[in-house]
């Protein structure tokens, strides 16, 4: 499961399993092809930090981003 964390300036997508980082990278590439990001770690887990100001306005909150991730994860299974 990929967790979504929202801060004032960022959306953080955290993978609970190492294999999820590839699924997450595919989701980001498909949904936001122009977006550049650098994989990182959040509490020793693979993560992607996205600045809210580079995301389309629709995806700048926890609820919408979690829905996007859940929808794509269920398609992949």
mmJSON file of the N, C-alpha and C atoms, coordinates in Angstrom:
{"data_MODEL":{"atom_site":{
"group_PDB":["ATOM","ATOM","ATOM","ATOM","ATOM","ATOM","ATOM","ATOM","ATOM","ATOM","ATOM","ATOM","ATOM","ATOM","ATOM","ATOM","ATOM","ATOM","ATOM","ATOM","ATOM","ATOM","ATOM","ATOM","ATOM","ATOM","ATOM","ATOM","ATOM","ATOM","ATOM","ATOM","ATOM","ATOM","ATOM","ATOM","ATOM","ATOM","ATOM","ATOM","ATOM","ATOM","ATOM","ATOM","ATOM","ATOM","ATOM","ATOM","ATOM","ATOM","ATOM","ATOM","ATOM","ATOM","ATOM","ATOM","ATOM","ATOM","ATOM","ATOM","ATOM","ATOM","ATOM","ATOM","ATOM","ATOM","ATOM","ATOM","ATOM","ATOM","ATOM","ATOM","ATOM","ATOM","ATOM","ATOM","ATOM","ATOM","ATOM","ATOM","ATOM","ATOM","ATOM","ATOM","ATOM","ATOM","ATOM","ATOM","ATOM","ATOM","ATOM","ATOM","ATOM","ATOM","ATOM","ATOM","ATOM","ATOM","ATOM","ATOM","ATOM","ATOM","ATOM","ATOM","ATOM","ATOM","ATOM","ATOM","ATOM","ATOM","ATOM","ATOM","ATOM","ATOM","ATOM","ATOM","ATOM","ATOM","ATOM","ATOM","ATOM","ATOM","ATOM","ATOM","ATOM","ATOM","ATOM","ATOM","ATOM","ATOM","ATOM","ATOM","ATOM","ATOM","ATOM","ATOM","ATOM","ATOM","ATOM","ATOM","ATOM","ATOM","ATOM","ATOM","ATOM","ATOM","ATOM","ATOM","ATOM","ATOM","ATOM","ATOM","ATOM","ATOM","ATOM","ATOM","ATOM","ATOM","ATOM","ATOM","ATOM","ATOM","ATOM","ATOM","ATOM","ATOM","ATOM","ATOM","ATOM","ATOM","ATOM","ATOM","ATOM","ATOM","ATOM","ATOM","ATOM","ATOM","ATOM","ATOM","ATOM","ATOM","ATOM","ATOM","ATOM","ATOM","ATOM","ATOM","ATOM","ATOM","ATOM","ATOM","ATOM","ATOM","ATOM","ATOM","ATOM","ATOM","ATOM","ATOM","ATOM","ATOM","ATOM","ATOM","ATOM","ATOM","ATOM","ATOM","ATOM","ATOM","ATOM","ATOM","ATOM","ATOM","ATOM","ATOM","ATOM","ATOM","ATOM","ATOM","ATOM","ATOM","ATOM","ATOM","ATOM","ATOM","ATOM","ATOM","ATOM","ATOM","ATOM"],
"id":[1,2,3,4,5,6,7,8,9,10,11,12,13,14,15,16,17,18,19,20,21,22,23,24,25,26,27,28,29,30,31,32,33,34,35,36,37,38,39,40,41,42,43,44,45,46,47,48,49,50,51,52,53,54,55,56,57,58,59,60,61,62,63,64,65,66,67,68,69,70,71,72,73,74,75,76,77,78,79,80,81,82,83,84,85,86,87,88,89,90,91,92,93,94,95,96,97,98,99,100,101,102,103,104,105,106,107,108,109,110,111,112,113,114,115,116,117,118,119,120,121,122,123,124,125,126,127,128,129,130,131,132,133,134,135,136,137,138,139,140,141,142,143,144,145,146,147,148,149,150,151,152,153,154,155,156,157,158,159,160,161,162,163,164,165,166,167,168,169,170,171,172,173,174,175,176,177,178,179,180,181,182,183,184,185,186,187,188,189,190,191,192,193,194,195,196,197,198,199,200,201,202,203,204,205,206,207,208,209,210,211,212,213,214,215,216,217,218,219,220,221,222,223,224,225,226,227,228,229,230,231],
"type_symbol":["N","C","C","N","C","C","N","C","C","N","C","C","N","C","C","N","C","C","N","C","C","N","C","C","N","C","C","N","C","C","N","C","C","N","C","C","N","C","C","N","C","C","N","C","C","N","C","C","N","C","C","N","C","C","N","C","C","N","C","C","N","C","C","N","C","C","N","C","C","N","C","C","N","C","C","N","C","C","N","C","C","N","C","C","N","C","C","N","C","C","N","C","C","N","C","C","N","C","C","N","C","C","N","C","C","N","C","C","N","C","C","N","C","C","N","C","C","N","C","C","N","C","C","N","C","C","N","C","C","N","C","C","N","C","C","N","C","C","N","C","C","N","C","C","N","C","C","N","C","C","N","C","C","N","C","C","N","C","C","N","C","C","N","C","C","N","C","C","N","C","C","N","C","C","N","C","C","N","C","C","N","C","C","N","C","C","N","C","C","N","C","C","N","C","C","N","C","C","N","C","C","N","C","C","N","C","C","N","C","C","N","C","C","N","C","C","N","C","C","N","C","C","N","C","C","N","C","C","N","C","C"],
"label_atom_id":["N","CA","C","N","CA","C","N","CA","C","N","CA","C","N","CA","C","N","CA","C","N","CA","C","N","CA","C","N","CA","C","N","CA","C","N","CA","C","N","CA","C","N","CA","C","N","CA","C","N","CA","C","N","CA","C","N","CA","C","N","CA","C","N","CA","C","N","CA","C","N","CA","C","N","CA","C","N","CA","C","N","CA","C","N","CA","C","N","CA","C","N","CA","C","N","CA","C","N","CA","C","N","CA","C","N","CA","C","N","CA","C","N","CA","C","N","CA","C","N","CA","C","N","CA","C","N","CA","C","N","CA","C","N","CA","C","N","CA","C","N","CA","C","N","CA","C","N","CA","C","N","CA","C","N","CA","C","N","CA","C","N","CA","C","N","CA","C","N","CA","C","N","CA","C","N","CA","C","N","CA","C","N","CA","C","N","CA","C","N","CA","C","N","CA","C","N","CA","C","N","CA","C","N","CA","C","N","CA","C","N","CA","C","N","CA","C","N","CA","C","N","CA","C","N","CA","C","N","CA","C","N","CA","C","N","CA","C","N","CA","C","N","CA","C","N","CA","C","N","CA","C","N","CA","C","N","CA","C","N","CA","C","N","CA","C","N","CA","C"],
"label_alt_id":[null,null,null,null,null,null,null,null,null,null,null,null,null,null,null,null,null,null,null,null,null,null,null,null,null,null,null,null,null,null,null,null,null,null,null,null,null,null,null,null,null,null,null,null,null,null,null,null,null,null,null,null,null,null,null,null,null,null,null,null,null,null,null,null,null,null,null,null,null,null,null,null,null,null,null,null,null,null,null,null,null,null,null,null,null,null,null,null,null,null,null,null,null,null,null,null,null,null,null,null,null,null,null,null,null,null,null,null,null,null,null,null,null,null,null,null,null,null,null,null,null,null,null,null,null,null,null,null,null,null,null,null,null,null,null,null,null,null,null,null,null,null,null,null,null,null,null,null,null,null,null,null,null,null,null,null,null,null,null,null,null,null,null,null,null,null,null,null,null,null,null,null,null,null,null,null,null,null,null,null,null,null,null,null,null,null,null,null,null,null,null,null,null,null,null,null,null,null,null,null,null,null,null,null,null,null,null,null,null,null,null,null,null,null,null,null,null,null,null,null,null,null,null,null,null,null,null,null,null,null,null],
"label_comp_id":["UNK","UNK","UNK","UNK","UNK","UNK","UNK","UNK","UNK","UNK","UNK","UNK","UNK","UNK","UNK","UNK","UNK","UNK","UNK","UNK","UNK","UNK","UNK","UNK","UNK","UNK","UNK","UNK","UNK","UNK","UNK","UNK","UNK","UNK","UNK","UNK","UNK","UNK","UNK","UNK","UNK","UNK","UNK","UNK","UNK","UNK","UNK","UNK","UNK","UNK","UNK","UNK","UNK","UNK","UNK","UNK","UNK","UNK","UNK","UNK","UNK","UNK","UNK","UNK","UNK","UNK","UNK","UNK","UNK","UNK","UNK","UNK","UNK","UNK","UNK","UNK","UNK","UNK","UNK","UNK","UNK","UNK","UNK","UNK","UNK","UNK","UNK","UNK","UNK","UNK","UNK","UNK","UNK","UNK","UNK","UNK","UNK","UNK","UNK","UNK","UNK","UNK","UNK","UNK","UNK","UNK","UNK","UNK","UNK","UNK","UNK","UNK","UNK","UNK","UNK","UNK","UNK","UNK","UNK","UNK","UNK","UNK","UNK","UNK","UNK","UNK","UNK","UNK","UNK","UNK","UNK","UNK","UNK","UNK","UNK","UNK","UNK","UNK","UNK","UNK","UNK","UNK","UNK","UNK","UNK","UNK","UNK","UNK","UNK","UNK","UNK","UNK","UNK","UNK","UNK","UNK","UNK","UNK","UNK","UNK","UNK","UNK","UNK","UNK","UNK","UNK","UNK","UNK","UNK","UNK","UNK","UNK","UNK","UNK","UNK","UNK","UNK","UNK","UNK","UNK","UNK","UNK","UNK","UNK","UNK","UNK","UNK","UNK","UNK","UNK","UNK","UNK","UNK","UNK","UNK","UNK","UNK","UNK","UNK","UNK","UNK","UNK","UNK","UNK","UNK","UNK","UNK","UNK","UNK","UNK","UNK","UNK","UNK","UNK","UNK","UNK","UNK","UNK","UNK","UNK","UNK","UNK","UNK","UNK","UNK","UNK","UNK","UNK","UNK","UNK","UNK"],
"label_asym_id":["A","A","A","A","A","A","A","A","A","A","A","A","A","A","A","A","A","A","A","A","A","A","A","A","A","A","A","A","A","A","A","A","A","A","A","A","A","A","A","A","A","A","A","A","A","A","A","A","A","A","A","A","A","A","A","A","A","A","A","A","A","A","A","A","A","A","A","A","A","A","A","A","A","A","A","A","A","A","A","A","A","A","A","A","A","A","A","A","A","A","A","A","A","A","A","A","A","A","A","A","A","A","A","A","A","A","A","A","A","A","A","A","A","A","A","A","A","A","A","A","A","A","A","A","A","A","A","A","A","A","A","A","A","A","A","A","A","A","A","A","A","A","A","A","A","A","A","A","A","A","A","A","A","A","A","A","A","A","A","A","A","A","A","A","A","A","A","A","A","A","A","A","A","A","A","A","A","A","A","A","A","A","A","A","A","A","A","A","A","A","A","A","A","A","A","A","A","A","A","A","A","A","A","A","A","A","A","A","A","A","A","A","A","A","A","A","A","A","A","A","A","A","A","A","A","A","A","A","A","A","A"],
"label_entity_id":["1","1","1","1","1","1","1","1","1","1","1","1","1","1","1","1","1","1","1","1","1","1","1","1","1","1","1","1","1","1","1","1","1","1","1","1","1","1","1","1","1","1","1","1","1","1","1","1","1","1","1","1","1","1","1","1","1","1","1","1","1","1","1","1","1","1","1","1","1","1","1","1","1","1","1","1","1","1","1","1","1","1","1","1","1","1","1","1","1","1","1","1","1","1","1","1","1","1","1","1","1","1","1","1","1","1","1","1","1","1","1","1","1","1","1","1","1","1","1","1","1","1","1","1","1","1","1","1","1","1","1","1","1","1","1","1","1","1","1","1","1","1","1","1","1","1","1","1","1","1","1","1","1","1","1","1","1","1","1","1","1","1","1","1","1","1","1","1","1","1","1","1","1","1","1","1","1","1","1","1","1","1","1","1","1","1","1","1","1","1","1","1","1","1","1","1","1","1","1","1","1","1","1","1","1","1","1","1","1","1","1","1","1","1","1","1","1","1","1","1","1","1","1","1","1","1","1","1","1","1","1"],
"label_seq_id":[1,1,1,2,2,2,3,3,3,4,4,4,5,5,5,6,6,6,7,7,7,8,8,8,9,9,9,10,10,10,11,11,11,12,12,12,13,13,13,14,14,14,15,15,15,16,16,16,17,17,17,18,18,18,19,19,19,20,20,20,21,21,21,22,22,22,23,23,23,24,24,24,25,25,25,26,26,26,27,27,27,28,28,28,29,29,29,30,30,30,31,31,31,32,32,32,33,33,33,34,34,34,35,35,35,36,36,36,37,37,37,38,38,38,39,39,39,40,40,40,41,41,41,42,42,42,43,43,43,44,44,44,45,45,45,46,46,46,47,47,47,48,48,48,49,49,49,50,50,50,51,51,51,52,52,52,53,53,53,54,54,54,55,55,55,56,56,56,57,57,57,58,58,58,59,59,59,60,60,60,61,61,61,62,62,62,63,63,63,64,64,64,65,65,65,66,66,66,67,67,67,68,68,68,69,69,69,70,70,70,71,71,71,72,72,72,73,73,73,74,74,74,75,75,75,76,76,76,77,77,77],
"pdbx_PDB_ins_code":[null,null,null,null,null,null,null,null,null,null,null,null,null,null,null,null,null,null,null,null,null,null,null,null,null,null,null,null,null,null,null,null,null,null,null,null,null,null,null,null,null,null,null,null,null,null,null,null,null,null,null,null,null,null,null,null,null,null,null,null,null,null,null,null,null,null,null,null,null,null,null,null,null,null,null,null,null,null,null,null,null,null,null,null,null,null,null,null,null,null,null,null,null,null,null,null,null,null,null,null,null,null,null,null,null,null,null,null,null,null,null,null,null,null,null,null,null,null,null,null,null,null,null,null,null,null,null,null,null,null,null,null,null,null,null,null,null,null,null,null,null,null,null,null,null,null,null,null,null,null,null,null,null,null,null,null,null,null,null,null,null,null,null,null,null,null,null,null,null,null,null,null,null,null,null,null,null,null,null,null,null,null,null,null,null,null,null,null,null,null,null,null,null,null,null,null,null,null,null,null,null,null,null,null,null,null,null,null,null,null,null,null,null,null,null,null,null,null,null,null,null,null,null,null,null,null,null,null,null,null,null],
"Cartn_x":[0.835,0.0,0.885,0.51,1.232,0.484,1.199,0.595,0.799,-0.195,-0.118,-0.071,0.909,1.049,1.021,0.23,0.133,0.747,1.617,2.149,1.699,2.127,1.739,2.22,3.405,4.0,4.159,4.013,4.31,3.252,3.223,2.523,3.634,3.623,4.646,3.977,4.497,3.977,4.984,4.561,5.465,5.099,6.09,5.899,6.189,5.317,5.545,6.368,6.455,7.254,8.125,9.327,10.266,9.721,8.968,8.445,7.42,6.795,5.806,6.425,7.719,8.334,8.262,8.277,8.161,6.725,5.771,4.362,4.104,4.617,4.431,5.066,6.25,6.917,6.094,5.504,4.653,3.4,2.8,1.598,1.93,3.016,3.413,3.718,4.426,4.769,3.52,2.547,1.322,0.415,0.276,-0.644,-0.043,1.255,1.929,3.211,3.113,4.307,5.349,4.934,5.869,6.552,6.105,6.617,7.974,8.904,10.236,10.31,10.834,10.971,12.191,12.612,13.76,13.316,13.428,13.059,13.889,13.264,13.916,13.485,13.662,13.225,12.499,11.504,10.767,10.73,11.402,11.511,11.978,13.028,13.684,12.86,11.757,10.941,11.069,11.017,11.061,9.896,10.187,9.157,9.436,8.391,8.506,7.88,8.645,8.175,7.782,6.543,6.06,5.673,6.241,5.837,4.424,3.579,2.191,2.095,3.011,2.916,3.198,3.753,3.98,2.899,2.043,0.946,-0.245,-1.044,-2.297,-3.122,-3.825,-4.539,-5.45,-6.046,-6.959,-6.28,-4.979,-4.26,-3.442,-3.721,-2.913,-3.426,-4.254,-4.715,-4.674,-4.694,-4.567,-5.631,-6.876,-7.999,-7.942,-7.711,-7.664,-6.456,-5.322,-4.119,-4.264,-4.849,-5.063,-6.002,-7.031,-7.973,-7.276,-6.422,-5.668,-4.78,-4.071,-3.183,-4.004,-5.074,-5.911,-6.494,-6.976,-7.562,-6.533,-5.338,-4.295,-3.756,-3.692,-3.237,-4.245,-5.526,-6.535,-6.535,-6.221,-6.105,-4.921,-3.838,-2.616,-2.754,-3.661,-3.788,-4.66],
"Cartn_y":[-1.176,0.0,1.245,2.198,3.464,4.488,5.106,6.106,7.496,8.337,9.732,10.596,11.484,12.418,13.826,14.688,16.072,17.012,17.895,18.971,20.29,21.39,22.689,22.874,22.36,22.608,21.374,20.191,18.975,17.898,17.025,15.749,14.708,13.833,12.797,11.452,10.71,9.381,8.365,7.556,6.649,5.2,4.442,3.021,2.193,1.262,0.38,-0.839,-1.12,-2.237,-1.719,-2.248,-1.764,-1.9,-2.956,-3.153,-2.087,-1.459,-0.424,0.817,1.017,2.225,2.22,1.042,0.958,1.244,0.738,1.016,2.512,3.095,4.522,5.362,5.001,5.724,5.644,4.487,4.331,5.203,5.259,6.085,7.56,8.029,9.432,9.745,8.854,9.073,9.105,8.265,8.215,9.419,9.805,10.889,12.281,12.403,13.701,13.56,13.34,13.064,14.188,15.419,16.547,16.768,16.065,16.264,15.605,16.363,15.839,15.668,14.552,14.293,13.414,13.373,12.557,11.599,10.291,9.346,9.622,9.449,9.743,8.708,9.038,8.157,8.989,8.365,8.955,7.908,8.168,7.202,5.832,5.867,4.66,3.903,4.467,3.823,4.622,3.928,4.655,5.65,6.841,7.875,8.844,9.546,10.623,11.863,12.939,14.217,15.084,15.543,16.391,17.748,18.804,20.151,20.394,20.907,21.158,22.155,23.123,24.163,23.658,22.456,21.918,20.917,20.55,19.633,20.41,19.778,20.429,20.709,21.807,22.227,21.14,20.375,19.298,18.276,18.07,17.028,17.563,18.752,19.363,19.066,18.043,17.696,16.185,15.815,14.412,13.52,13.934,13.085,12.749,13.727,13.5,12.661,12.926,12.159,10.709,10.479,9.111,8.366,9.038,8.433,8.048,8.918,8.633,7.403,7.331,6.197,4.916,4.956,3.764,3.255,4.176,3.801,3.09,3.623,3.031,1.726,1.605,0.361,-0.752,-0.447,-1.482,-1.917,-1.013,-1.38,-2.303,-2.064,-2.848,-4.267,-4.472,-5.814,-6.729],
"Cartn_z":[0.0,0.0,0.0,-0.798,-0.888,-0.041,0.886,1.763,1.182,1.396,0.973,2.229,2.277,3.395,2.812,3.436,2.967,3.998,3.526,4.365,3.739,4.299,3.74,2.309,1.994,0.685,-0.185,0.388,-0.373,-0.206,-1.199,-1.116,-1.108,-0.122,-0.013,-0.248,-1.201,-1.525,-0.999,-0.041,0.664,0.36,-0.065,-0.372,0.876,1.178,2.317,1.931,0.653,0.143,-0.994,-1.114,-2.133,-3.547,-3.829,-5.185,-5.568,-4.575,-4.869,-5.49,-5.297,-5.858,-7.378,-7.997,-9.456,-9.895,-9.146,-9.441,-9.299,-8.235,-7.996,-9.102,-9.522,-10.615,-11.895,-12.17,-13.355,-13.264,-12.08,-11.892,-12.123,-11.53,-11.683,-13.146,-13.82,-15.235,-16.11,-15.81,-16.617,-16.359,-15.116,-14.757,-14.938,-14.708,-14.779,-15.595,-16.908,-17.712,-17.708,-17.5,-17.522,-16.171,-15.154,-13.799,-13.602,-13.067,-12.742,-11.228,-10.792,-9.363,-9.132,-7.906,-7.539,-6.433,-6.658,-5.595,-4.339,-3.21,-1.947,-0.913,0.343,1.431,2.477,3.076,4.188,5.289,6.375,7.477,6.993,6.201,5.664,4.619,4.17,3.134,1.84,0.687,-0.587,-0.666,-1.164,-1.23,-2.367,-2.745,-3.726,-3.094,-3.08,-2.56,-3.753,-3.765,-4.854,-4.289,-4.851,-4.452,-4.953,-4.089,-4.48,-5.631,-5.671,-6.696,-8.111,-8.273,-9.619,-10.025,-9.089,-9.394,-9.936,-10.8,-11.191,-9.924,-9.889,-8.681,-8.116,-8.997,-8.594,-7.677,-7.832,-7.087,-5.917,-5.479,-4.422,-3.014,-2.868,-1.526,-1.315,-0.057,0.347,-0.295,-0.181,-0.601,-2.091,-2.929,-4.371,-4.761,-4.156,-4.48,-4.016,-2.838,-2.35,-3.289,-3.76,-4.697,-6.003,-6.504,-7.728,-7.543,-6.433,-6.161,-6.029,-5.245,-5.038,-6.353,-7.182,-8.475,-9.349,-9.403,-10.24,-9.67,-8.359,-7.733,-8.02,-7.917,-8.158,-9.622,-10.529,-11.948,-12.188,-11.467,-11.656,-11.115,-10.155,-9.575,-10.383],
"occupancy":[1.0,1.0,1.0,1.0,1.0,1.0,1.0,1.0,1.0,1.0,1.0,1.0,1.0,1.0,1.0,1.0,1.0,1.0,1.0,1.0,1.0,1.0,1.0,1.0,1.0,1.0,1.0,1.0,1.0,1.0,1.0,1.0,1.0,1.0,1.0,1.0,1.0,1.0,1.0,1.0,1.0,1.0,1.0,1.0,1.0,1.0,1.0,1.0,1.0,1.0,1.0,1.0,1.0,1.0,1.0,1.0,1.0,1.0,1.0,1.0,1.0,1.0,1.0,1.0,1.0,1.0,1.0,1.0,1.0,1.0,1.0,1.0,1.0,1.0,1.0,1.0,1.0,1.0,1.0,1.0,1.0,1.0,1.0,1.0,1.0,1.0,1.0,1.0,1.0,1.0,1.0,1.0,1.0,1.0,1.0,1.0,1.0,1.0,1.0,1.0,1.0,1.0,1.0,1.0,1.0,1.0,1.0,1.0,1.0,1.0,1.0,1.0,1.0,1.0,1.0,1.0,1.0,1.0,1.0,1.0,1.0,1.0,1.0,1.0,1.0,1.0,1.0,1.0,1.0,1.0,1.0,1.0,1.0,1.0,1.0,1.0,1.0,1.0,1.0,1.0,1.0,1.0,1.0,1.0,1.0,1.0,1.0,1.0,1.0,1.0,1.0,1.0,1.0,1.0,1.0,1.0,1.0,1.0,1.0,1.0,1.0,1.0,1.0,1.0,1.0,1.0,1.0,1.0,1.0,1.0,1.0,1.0,1.0,1.0,1.0,1.0,1.0,1.0,1.0,1.0,1.0,1.0,1.0,1.0,1.0,1.0,1.0,1.0,1.0,1.0,1.0,1.0,1.0,1.0,1.0,1.0,1.0,1.0,1.0,1.0,1.0,1.0,1.0,1.0,1.0,1.0,1.0,1.0,1.0,1.0,1.0,1.0,1.0,1.0,1.0,1.0,1.0,1.0,1.0,1.0,1.0,1.0,1.0,1.0,1.0,1.0,1.0,1.0,1.0,1.0,1.0],
"B_iso_or_equiv":[0.0,0.0,0.0,0.0,0.0,0.0,0.0,0.0,0.0,0.0,0.0,0.0,0.0,0.0,0.0,0.0,0.0,0.0,0.0,0.0,0.0,0.0,0.0,0.0,0.0,0.0,0.0,0.0,0.0,0.0,0.0,0.0,0.0,0.0,0.0,0.0,0.0,0.0,0.0,0.0,0.0,0.0,0.0,0.0,0.0,0.0,0.0,0.0,0.0,0.0,0.0,0.0,0.0,0.0,0.0,0.0,0.0,0.0,0.0,0.0,0.0,0.0,0.0,0.0,0.0,0.0,0.0,0.0,0.0,0.0,0.0,0.0,0.0,0.0,0.0,0.0,0.0,0.0,0.0,0.0,0.0,0.0,0.0,0.0,0.0,0.0,0.0,0.0,0.0,0.0,0.0,0.0,0.0,0.0,0.0,0.0,0.0,0.0,0.0,0.0,0.0,0.0,0.0,0.0,0.0,0.0,0.0,0.0,0.0,0.0,0.0,0.0,0.0,0.0,0.0,0.0,0.0,0.0,0.0,0.0,0.0,0.0,0.0,0.0,0.0,0.0,0.0,0.0,0.0,0.0,0.0,0.0,0.0,0.0,0.0,0.0,0.0,0.0,0.0,0.0,0.0,0.0,0.0,0.0,0.0,0.0,0.0,0.0,0.0,0.0,0.0,0.0,0.0,0.0,0.0,0.0,0.0,0.0,0.0,0.0,0.0,0.0,0.0,0.0,0.0,0.0,0.0,0.0,0.0,0.0,0.0,0.0,0.0,0.0,0.0,0.0,0.0,0.0,0.0,0.0,0.0,0.0,0.0,0.0,0.0,0.0,0.0,0.0,0.0,0.0,0.0,0.0,0.0,0.0,0.0,0.0,0.0,0.0,0.0,0.0,0.0,0.0,0.0,0.0,0.0,0.0,0.0,0.0,0.0,0.0,0.0,0.0,0.0,0.0,0.0,0.0,0.0,0.0,0.0,0.0,0.0,0.0,0.0,0.0,0.0,0.0,0.0,0.0,0.0,0.0,0.0],
"pdbx_formal_charge":[null,null,null,null,null,null,null,null,null,null,null,null,null,null,null,null,null,null,null,null,null,null,null,null,null,null,null,null,null,null,null,null,null,null,null,null,null,null,null,null,null,null,null,null,null,null,null,null,null,null,null,null,null,null,null,null,null,null,null,null,null,null,null,null,null,null,null,null,null,null,null,null,null,null,null,null,null,null,null,null,null,null,null,null,null,null,null,null,null,null,null,null,null,null,null,null,null,null,null,null,null,null,null,null,null,null,null,null,null,null,null,null,null,null,null,null,null,null,null,null,null,null,null,null,null,null,null,null,null,null,null,null,null,null,null,null,null,null,null,null,null,null,null,null,null,null,null,null,null,null,null,null,null,null,null,null,null,null,null,null,null,null,null,null,null,null,null,null,null,null,null,null,null,null,null,null,null,null,null,null,null,null,null,null,null,null,null,null,null,null,null,null,null,null,null,null,null,null,null,null,null,null,null,null,null,null,null,null,null,null,null,null,null,null,null,null,null,null,null,null,null,null,null,null,null,null,null,null,null,null,null],
"auth_seq_id":[1,1,1,2,2,2,3,3,3,4,4,4,5,5,5,6,6,6,7,7,7,8,8,8,9,9,9,10,10,10,11,11,11,12,12,12,13,13,13,14,14,14,15,15,15,16,16,16,17,17,17,18,18,18,19,19,19,20,20,20,21,21,21,22,22,22,23,23,23,24,24,24,25,25,25,26,26,26,27,27,27,28,28,28,29,29,29,30,30,30,31,31,31,32,32,32,33,33,33,34,34,34,35,35,35,36,36,36,37,37,37,38,38,38,39,39,39,40,40,40,41,41,41,42,42,42,43,43,43,44,44,44,45,45,45,46,46,46,47,47,47,48,48,48,49,49,49,50,50,50,51,51,51,52,52,52,53,53,53,54,54,54,55,55,55,56,56,56,57,57,57,58,58,58,59,59,59,60,60,60,61,61,61,62,62,62,63,63,63,64,64,64,65,65,65,66,66,66,67,67,67,68,68,68,69,69,69,70,70,70,71,71,71,72,72,72,73,73,73,74,74,74,75,75,75,76,76,76,77,77,77],
"auth_comp_id":["UNK","UNK","UNK","UNK","UNK","UNK","UNK","UNK","UNK","UNK","UNK","UNK","UNK","UNK","UNK","UNK","UNK","UNK","UNK","UNK","UNK","UNK","UNK","UNK","UNK","UNK","UNK","UNK","UNK","UNK","UNK","UNK","UNK","UNK","UNK","UNK","UNK","UNK","UNK","UNK","UNK","UNK","UNK","UNK","UNK","UNK","UNK","UNK","UNK","UNK","UNK","UNK","UNK","UNK","UNK","UNK","UNK","UNK","UNK","UNK","UNK","UNK","UNK","UNK","UNK","UNK","UNK","UNK","UNK","UNK","UNK","UNK","UNK","UNK","UNK","UNK","UNK","UNK","UNK","UNK","UNK","UNK","UNK","UNK","UNK","UNK","UNK","UNK","UNK","UNK","UNK","UNK","UNK","UNK","UNK","UNK","UNK","UNK","UNK","UNK","UNK","UNK","UNK","UNK","UNK","UNK","UNK","UNK","UNK","UNK","UNK","UNK","UNK","UNK","UNK","UNK","UNK","UNK","UNK","UNK","UNK","UNK","UNK","UNK","UNK","UNK","UNK","UNK","UNK","UNK","UNK","UNK","UNK","UNK","UNK","UNK","UNK","UNK","UNK","UNK","UNK","UNK","UNK","UNK","UNK","UNK","UNK","UNK","UNK","UNK","UNK","UNK","UNK","UNK","UNK","UNK","UNK","UNK","UNK","UNK","UNK","UNK","UNK","UNK","UNK","UNK","UNK","UNK","UNK","UNK","UNK","UNK","UNK","UNK","UNK","UNK","UNK","UNK","UNK","UNK","UNK","UNK","UNK","UNK","UNK","UNK","UNK","UNK","UNK","UNK","UNK","UNK","UNK","UNK","UNK","UNK","UNK","UNK","UNK","UNK","UNK","UNK","UNK","UNK","UNK","UNK","UNK","UNK","UNK","UNK","UNK","UNK","UNK","UNK","UNK","UNK","UNK","UNK","UNK","UNK","UNK","UNK","UNK","UNK","UNK","UNK","UNK","UNK","UNK","UNK","UNK"],
"auth_asym_id":["A","A","A","A","A","A","A","A","A","A","A","A","A","A","A","A","A","A","A","A","A","A","A","A","A","A","A","A","A","A","A","A","A","A","A","A","A","A","A","A","A","A","A","A","A","A","A","A","A","A","A","A","A","A","A","A","A","A","A","A","A","A","A","A","A","A","A","A","A","A","A","A","A","A","A","A","A","A","A","A","A","A","A","A","A","A","A","A","A","A","A","A","A","A","A","A","A","A","A","A","A","A","A","A","A","A","A","A","A","A","A","A","A","A","A","A","A","A","A","A","A","A","A","A","A","A","A","A","A","A","A","A","A","A","A","A","A","A","A","A","A","A","A","A","A","A","A","A","A","A","A","A","A","A","A","A","A","A","A","A","A","A","A","A","A","A","A","A","A","A","A","A","A","A","A","A","A","A","A","A","A","A","A","A","A","A","A","A","A","A","A","A","A","A","A","A","A","A","A","A","A","A","A","A","A","A","A","A","A","A","A","A","A","A","A","A","A","A","A","A","A","A","A","A","A","A","A","A","A","A","A"],
"auth_atom_id":["N","CA","C","N","CA","C","N","CA","C","N","CA","C","N","CA","C","N","CA","C","N","CA","C","N","CA","C","N","CA","C","N","CA","C","N","CA","C","N","CA","C","N","CA","C","N","CA","C","N","CA","C","N","CA","C","N","CA","C","N","CA","C","N","CA","C","N","CA","C","N","CA","C","N","CA","C","N","CA","C","N","CA","C","N","CA","C","N","CA","C","N","CA","C","N","CA","C","N","CA","C","N","CA","C","N","CA","C","N","CA","C","N","CA","C","N","CA","C","N","CA","C","N","CA","C","N","CA","C","N","CA","C","N","CA","C","N","CA","C","N","CA","C","N","CA","C","N","CA","C","N","CA","C","N","CA","C","N","CA","C","N","CA","C","N","CA","C","N","CA","C","N","CA","C","N","CA","C","N","CA","C","N","CA","C","N","CA","C","N","CA","C","N","CA","C","N","CA","C","N","CA","C","N","CA","C","N","CA","C","N","CA","C","N","CA","C","N","CA","C","N","CA","C","N","CA","C","N","CA","C","N","CA","C","N","CA","C","N","CA","C","N","CA","C","N","CA","C","N","CA","C","N","CA","C","N","CA","C","N","CA","C","N","CA","C","N","CA","C"],
"pdbx_PDB_model_num":[1,1,1,1,1,1,1,1,1,1,1,1,1,1,1,1,1,1,1,1,1,1,1,1,1,1,1,1,1,1,1,1,1,1,1,1,1,1,1,1,1,1,1,1,1,1,1,1,1,1,1,1,1,1,1,1,1,1,1,1,1,1,1,1,1,1,1,1,1,1,1,1,1,1,1,1,1,1,1,1,1,1,1,1,1,1,1,1,1,1,1,1,1,1,1,1,1,1,1,1,1,1,1,1,1,1,1,1,1,1,1,1,1,1,1,1,1,1,1,1,1,1,1,1,1,1,1,1,1,1,1,1,1,1,1,1,1,1,1,1,1,1,1,1,1,1,1,1,1,1,1,1,1,1,1,1,1,1,1,1,1,1,1,1,1,1,1,1,1,1,1,1,1,1,1,1,1,1,1,1,1,1,1,1,1,1,1,1,1,1,1,1,1,1,1,1,1,1,1,1,1,1,1,1,1,1,1,1,1,1,1,1,1,1,1,1,1,1,1,1,1,1,1,1,1,1,1,1,1,1,1]
}}}
